[in-house]
């Protein structure tokens, strides 16, 4: 399952969605993207929400450092980029997560 977690009004979420769809299409992934709105800080804590947008594939955050983080909350999420930081995850992380998923499915 491909999920994008966000909070209403997040400008990065709005920019990310068409880019993610195009990236998935280019990778040959024809799957629905489930959008999950986080509305309260309590929800953010309960869902281990590191900020908007958060992309999870089969329940796993694509950020390789997400498992060590605990800064959950209703906040904009920043991702590392060659020129600093940006509000959307790097394509490389998305493609790597899809590749890991494909490898896991092939092993089953």
WOGIPE-V887115 format. One record per pair of residues at least 4 apart in sequence whose C-alpha atoms are under 8 Angstrom apart, sorted by sequence separation. I is the first residue (numbers start at 1). GAP is how many residues later the second one is. D is the distance in Angstrom with one decimal. If there is no record, write none. Layout:
I,GAP,D
I,GAP,D
This chain:
6,4,7.0
10,4,6.7
11,4,6.4
12,4,5.9
13,4,6.2
14,4,7.8
15,4,7.0
16,4,5.9
17,4,6.2
18,4,6.2
19,4,6.1
20,4,6.1
21,4,6.1
22,4,6.1
23,4,6.2
24,4,6.2
25,4,5.6
39,4,6.6
40,4,6.3
41,4,6.2
42,4,6.2
43,4,6.0
44,4,5.8
45,4,6.4
50,4,6.9
56,4,4.9
57,4,6.6
62,4,7.7
65,4,6.8
80,4,6.1
81,4,5.0
89,4,6.9
90,4,6.8
91,4,6.1
92,4,6.0
93,4,6.1
94,4,6.3
95,4,6.1
96,4,6.2
97,4,6.1
98,4,6.2
99,4,6.2
100,4,6.1
101,4,6.2
102,4,6.1
103,4,6.3
104,4,6.6
24,5,5.0
25,5,6.4
38,5,6.1
39,5,7.7
44,5,4.7
49,5,7.3
56,5,4.2
57,5,6.9
61,5,6.4
80,5,4.5
81,5,6.4
89,5,7.4
24,6,7.1
38,6,6.2
44,6,7.6
55,6,5.9
56,6,5.8
79,6,5.3
80,6,6.5
6,7,6.5
54,7,7.1
55,7,6.2
78,7,6.0
79,7,5.3
78,8,5.5
79,8,6.1
78,9,4.8
79,9,6.2
80,9,7.9
81,9,7.2
77,10,6.0
78,10,6.9
79,10,5.6
80,10,7.7
38,11,8.0
76,11,7.3
77,11,7.6
78,11,8.0
79,11,7.3
50,16,7.9
50,19,8.0
50,20,7.6
50,21,6.1
51,21,7.0
48,22,7.5
50,22,4.6
51,22,6.3
52,22,7.6
49,23,5.1
50,23,6.2
51,23,6.0
52,23,6.3
53,23,7.2
54,23,7.5
48,24,5.7
49,24,6.1
50,24,7.9
51,24,4.8
52,24,4.9
53,24,6.3
49,25,7.7
50,25,7.5
51,25,5.0
52,25,5.1
51,26,4.3
63,26,7.8
45,27,5.6
50,27,6.7
44,28,6.0
45,28,6.3
2,29,7.6
4,29,7.1
6,29,7.5
8,29,6.8
44,29,5.0
64,29,8.0
2,30,7.1
3,30,5.7
4,30,6.2
5,30,6.0
6,30,6.3
7,30,5.3
8,30,7.8
44,30,6.3
63,30,6.8
1,31,7.9
2,31,5.2
3,31,4.6
4,31,4.9
5,31,4.6
6,31,5.2
7,31,5.1
8,31,7.6
62,31,6.1
1,32,7.6
2,32,6.1
3,32,5.7
4,32,6.0
5,32,5.9
6,32,5.9
7,32,6.3
41,32,5.4
62,32,6.4
1,33,7.6
3,33,6.9
5,33,6.9
41,33,5.8
40,34,7.0
53,34,7.6
55,34,7.9
39,35,7.8
53,35,6.7
62,35,5.9
38,36,7.5
16,37,7.7
13,39,6.5
12,40,7.2
13,40,5.2
57,40,7.1
12,41,6.6
57,41,7.6
10,42,6.7
10,43,7.8
5,44,7.5
57,44,8.0
6,45,7.0
7,45,6.2
5,46,8.0
6,46,4.4
7,46,7.8
5,47,6.4
6,47,4.8
5,48,5.7
6,48,6.5
4,49,6.4
5,49,5.0
4,50,5.5
5,50,6.4
4,51,4.6
5,51,7.9
3,52,5.8
4,52,6.4
2,53,7.4
3,53,5.2
2,54,6.0
3,54,6.4
1,55,8.0
2,55,4.7
3,55,8.0
1,56,5.7
2,56,6.3
3,56,7.8
1,57,4.7
2,57,8.0
1,58,7.3
12,64,7.9
10,66,7.2
7,67,7.0
23,68,7.8
27,68,7.9
16,72,6.3
12,75,5.4
13,75,7.8
12,76,6.3
